[in-house]
């Protein structure tokens, strides 16, 4: 029995490592893909996409790791986003993870739990970003990705996780 548990743990560890490395590679290559496709891929919220994959396919600790490390990694390799926005994005993604697990237990339905966690964390992000812009800590517009696209990606991400996790053997 212990051997089976160890093998399952090892498989889960490798799955987390694979998702983490894929996320870092994806974030690293986003500018190249955007240039090749001549489409601003940041519209699909690549960091949130990787966070959603971590939420759906790994565990809570790994989702927090992704939430904190992806903005930091992006800053370290490209200098973008700037430090204040990097911290803001990490906070938003971490809040998204926290709220998802909290709401999942209270609502008992994955779709609204994830959708609400995204909407609430985005609202907090925009509120904090507004204050950072007001105090001249950030010098940029408040909204860079159109709200309709953000709403659409939020529904798509929530739908993906809902359909994936509605099967009891795929539960997080």
Secondary structure, DSSP 8 states (H G I E B T S, - for coil): -HHHHHHHHHHHHHHHHHHHHHHHHHHHHHHHHHHHHTS-GGGG-HHHHHHHHHHHHS-HHHHHHHHHHHHHHHHHHH--S-HHHHHHHHHHHHHHHHHHHHHHHHH--HHHHHHHHHHHHHHHHHHHHHHHHHTTSS-S-S-SS-HHHHHHHHHHHHHHHHHHHTSGGG--
